[in-house]
Amino acid sequence: IDPASEQDNFSIVILEVFPDHRRIVYCWTTNRNNFKERLKTGLVQDHDFYGFCTRKIRNLMKVFPCSRIGLDAQGGGVAIEESLHDPSKLEEGESLIWPIIDYEKPKDTDSQQGLHIIELIQFAKADWTGQANHGLRKDLEDKMILFPRFDNLTLGLALEKEGKDILNSDLNPIYDSLSECILEIEELKNELTTIVMTQTSTGAGARDRWDTPEVKLQNGKKGRLRKDRYSSLLIANMLARQMTRNLQPIQYDVIGDNRINIVKHDGNMYKGPEWFTSAVNDADYMGIYK
């Protein structure tokens, strides 16, 4: 989740994680102007922008049960994080959502009841940003991240299913529909193609920077293209990499039994580092100990 709302968009990207790849299954954006349009038409009940976004997150979790939520800590991220564990915003059957538990860095929220799945991301950390961007590029090149198929037929079938006129339909971003989701993912592709890598300085203190190129706005001032969907994908993919690529720690169990049962034992007799267990578990060892 990239929680921008003023100049940029509030963006959500959802990844479905498989053992050998990840799929982009949903993309959604909004901003305060879009929120006001929804409010005028009566599509939303919340009069608070962050309350509206929080409700959207919870509704999405009913369709896409999440094991982790990555949230940019800047630009309203703290407000969203607080709103997700606000008891007054809960509906029946919902749980409070808290930051993840890090046993090396205890927090006051660790003992709270609810889902501990929020991970606050600090884009200001150069190490994290560099690893996330290089990891995203590698996963795109290795086809670890897959986009849904897009063509005019797919969009036309979505519009027909929604009861819209395919030829004269006016796609309105205030309605959350399948056709809007299809176009949002296409906008995500467009944002990815505009990202440019530069260096902030030269010498030993040089840092890599990923941003969109400068453009001239309508008022003549310089600005940059939006990259909110890209930022959301960057967060989601980095969390998925951390969840799937971490090596599992070795589980040491105490093994012991009567001699007659040990003779019949057909499992792994030894546990430990793979370089050791791969050899000794295949060999025949027998011993009697008092």
Secondary structure, 3 states (H helix, E strand, C coil): CEECCCCCCEEEEEEEECCCCEEEEEEEEECHHHHHHHHHHCCCCCCCHHHHHHHHHHHHHHHCCCCCEEEECCCCHHHHHHHHCCHHHCCCCCCCEEECCCCCCCCHHHHCCCEEEEEEECCCCHHHHHHHHHHHHHHHHCCCEECCCCCHHHHHHHHHHCCCCCCCCCCCCCCCCHHHHHHHHHHHHHHHHHCEEEECCCCCCCCEEEECCEEECCCCCEEECCCHHHHHHHHHHHHHHHHHHCCCCCCCCCCCCCHHHHHHCCCCCCCCCHHHHHHHCCCCCCCCCC
